[in-house]
Amino acid sequence: MTKSFRLAAVAVSLMLAVSGVYAASGAAQEITDKDQCHSCDMWITKWPGPKAEIVMKSGNVYKFCSVKCMACTILRLGENPETAGIWVNDAGATDWEHPAAKFIDAKTAWYVQGSSRKATMGKSVAPFATKEAALAFQKEFGGELYRWNDFTKEILGCKVPKKPVVPMK
């Protein structure tokens, strides 16, 4: 085996190892126009408002058209110990009509639910990185302030989905 071949083999091995760590790290991925909501099958980028993702330890990523759709799915299925990360768009750091891949941890975010801003699934659920940003949004657009653990099916208005809720692995 030549020295350059061994170096190339080592480089490829390192790249594969790093990509596996990235997938298992629970990091959010970019949402594209080819992505459909895991819960309702809507085309995610077709609609305004913050989006969400659940990343599993297996590396599987489940994308959602709205924070409400994702939160209702978790409330139906319960917490999954195989979840590596739950991510939501920071509504204070991205365009409402076309949210970019600026994601924050769903469990530490501040939320304004029921504002006048239109979103995919009825009343919007807008996540923010800071309480101050959430309060400023609430002052302008109305709604109620919540934390992740405050959400219930009743608060969110979760309805029975048209398709069966598929477990996430």
C-alpha positions in Angstrom: 0.0 0.0 0.0 1.5 3.3 -1.0 1.8 6.2 1.4 -0.6 8.4 -0.6 -3.2 5.6 -0.7 -3.0 5.2 3.1 -3.4 8.9 3.6 -6.4 8.9 1.3 -7.9 6.0 3.2 -7.4 7.7 6.5 -9.0 10.9 5.1 -12.0 9.0 3.9 -12.3 7.2 7.2 -12.2 10.5 9.1 -14.9 12.1 6.8 -17.2 9.1 7.3 -16.7 9.2 11.1 -17.4 12.9 11.2 -20.6 12.6 9.1 -21.8 9.8 11.3 -21.2 12.0 14.4 -23.1 14.9 12.7 -26.1 12.7 12.0 -26.1 11.3 15.5 -25.5 14.7 17.2 -29.1 15.7 16.8 -28.4 18.8 14.7 -31.2 20.3 12.7 -31.1 20.1 8.9 -32.1 22.5 6.2 -35.7 22.3 5.1 -36.1 22.2 1.3 -39.0 22.4 -1.1 -38.9 18.6 -1.4 -39.7 18.1 2.3 -43.2 17.1 3.4 -44.5 17.2 7.0 -44.1 13.9 8.9 -47.5 14.4 10.5 -49.8 15.8 7.8 -47.9 15.4 4.6 -48.2 19.1 3.7 -45.4 20.6 1.6 -43.4 22.4 4.3 -42.0 25.4 2.4 -45.3 26.2 0.7 -46.7 27.8 3.9 -45.6 30.6 6.1 -44.6 30.5 9.8 -41.9 28.7 11.8 -41.1 25.1 11.1 -39.8 22.2 13.3 -37.7 19.1 13.2 -37.1 16.1 15.4 -33.8 14.4 15.1 -33.4 10.9 16.3 -30.2 9.2 17.7 -30.3 6.9 14.7 -29.8 10.0 12.5 -33.3 10.0 11.1 -34.8 13.5 10.8 -38.5 14.2 10.9 -39.6 17.5 9.5 -42.8 19.4 10.3 -44.8 22.2 8.5 -45.3 24.0 11.8 -44.4 23.9 15.5 -48.0 23.0 16.3 -47.9 19.9 14.0 -44.6 18.8 15.6 -45.7 19.5 19.2 -49.1 17.7 18.7 -47.2 14.7 17.3 -45.0 14.5 20.4 -48.1 14.9 22.7 -49.8 12.0 20.8 -46.8 9.7 20.8 -45.1 10.8 24.1 -41.5 11.5 24.7 -39.1 9.2 22.9 -35.9 8.2 24.6 -34.3 7.9 21.1 -34.8 11.6 20.4 -31.5 13.4 20.0 -32.9 16.9 19.4 -36.1 18.8 18.9 -35.7 22.0 16.9 -37.8 25.0 16.0 -37.2 28.1 13.8 -36.4 31.2 15.9 -39.2 33.5 14.7 -37.1 36.5 15.9 -34.2 35.6 13.7 -35.8 34.5 10.4 -38.3 35.7 7.8 -41.9 34.6 8.8 -42.9 34.0 5.2 -39.9 31.9 4.3 -38.1 30.7 7.5 -34.4 29.9 7.1 -32.5 27.2 8.8 -32.1 29.2 12.0 -33.1 26.6 14.5 -33.1 26.7 18.3 -33.7 24.0 21.0 -37.5 23.6 21.3 -37.3 22.8 25.0 -35.6 26.1 25.9 -37.5 28.4 23.5 -40.2 30.9 24.5 -43.4 30.6 22.6 -46.3 32.9 21.6 -49.3 30.9 20.6 -52.5 32.3 19.0 -51.1 35.5 17.5 -52.6 37.2 14.4 -49.7 36.0 12.2 -50.9 33.3 9.8 -49.1 29.9 9.9 -49.7 26.5 8.5 -51.9 24.8 11.1 -54.4 27.5 12.2 -53.3 29.6 15.1 -49.6 30.2 14.9 -47.1 28.9 17.5 -44.1 31.3 17.3 -40.8 30.2 19.0 -38.2 32.7 20.2 -34.7 32.3 21.6 -35.4 34.9 24.3 -38.3 36.0 26.5 -37.7 39.6 25.4 -38.2 38.7 21.7 -41.3 36.7 22.5 -42.8 39.6 24.5 -42.1 42.1 21.7 -43.8 39.8 19.2 -46.7 39.3 21.6 -47.1 43.1 22.0 -47.3 43.6 18.2 -49.3 40.5 17.2 -51.1 39.3 20.3 -51.2 35.7 21.6 -50.3 34.0 24.9 -46.8 33.4 26.2 -45.8 29.7 26.9 -42.8 27.5 27.6 -42.3 24.0 26.1 -43.6 22.1 29.1 -46.8 24.3 29.3 -48.1 22.9 26.0 -51.1 20.5 26.1 -53.3 19.1 23.4 -56.0 21.6 24.5 -53.8 24.7 24.5 -52.5 23.8 21.0 -55.9 22.7 19.6 -54.5 19.3 18.5 -56.9 17.4 16.3 -57.0 13.8 15.3 -54.7 13.5 12.3 -56.1 12.3 9.0 -53.3 9.8 8.7 -52.1 7.5 11.5 -49.3 8.9 13.6 -46.1 7.0 12.6 -43.7 6.3 15.4 -40.3 7.9 15.0 -37.2 5.7 15.1 
